[in-house]
Amino acid sequence: MRRITIGLMAALLITGLGWWLASERDPMPQGPLVLAAASMQSALDEVAAIWTAQGHPPPVLSYAASSAIARQAMAGARADLLITADRDWMDRAEAAGVVIEGSRADLVANRIVLVAPRGSTIALDLVPGAPLASALGEGRLAMADPDAVPAGRYGKAALTRLNLWQAVELRVARAENVRAALALVERGAAPLGVVYATDAAQSDAVRVVATFDASLHPPIRYPVALLTAGEREGAAFRKFLTEPQAQAVFARHGFARP
């Protein structure tokens, strides 16, 4: 029995050593790690699937608010690509020295809209002095955090230009990102919300009450850039994101060319 046990252990060691040597000679290829704004999720997941189907290693996609992913990049996260939902957070990452010079470009554009639960009968025109506070009733206005998250900042800028911000500021339900704000409206926890047009288009549980005029807020652009801490090949995937096949997917999800 002892001889059998020793022999079995030796065989396992040899097998394990062989596997280790093989993995050292031919390591499994890894796709780029991408830090992306939460509002990119549906479209970017589809683009990544097309990329992988063409024989490339699948990219690892990590979604969160632009403020969160930019801070991760600036803290030295070993990611290859950064895609934010506004230029400001990319500017901060660039100023921190974590963006590869010359790799930045605007990828897509977006709009912001006012949404309500699908069964809601709220009707409202987004004009100066509109009765937005009254339309909320006893409820709150769902928004991504207007102090940190791009979608919230765009919404605050637009509402300020319409002279509506002061009336609703204390009634804002601040969400960690735009998808979380959308979820509040989908569940009926908020009667109205400000989200990206692309997020509203992906949801069967909300309807668009009105679209904010683009002149009311800074242009909504999503810059993409390579990060200096990257360890995998991200340049090829970044290039693919700008090509017609990927751009067609973004357009189908409601994004526009910048």
Secondary structure as UniProt FT lines:
FT   HELIX           2..25
FT   STRAND          33..37
FT   HELIX           38..40
FT   HELIX           41..53
FT   TURN            54..55
FT   STRAND          60..64
FT   HELIX           66..74
FT   TURN            75..76
FT   STRAND          81..83
FT   HELIX           87..95
FT   TURN            96..97
FT   TURN            101..102
FT   STRAND          105..109
FT   STRAND          112..117
FT   TURN            118..119
FT   TURN            128..129
FT   HELIX           132..136
FT   TURN            137..138
FT   STRAND          141..144
FT   TURN            146..148
FT   HELIX           150..161
FT   TURN            162..163
FT   HELIX           165..168
FT   HELIX           169..171
FT   STRAND          172..175
FT   HELIX           178..186
FT   TURN            187..188
FT   STRAND          192..196
FT   HELIX           197..202
FT   STRAND          206..211
FT   HELIX           214..216
FT   STRAND          221..227
FT   TURN            228..229
FT   HELIX           235..241
FT   HELIX           244..252
FT   TURN            253..254
//
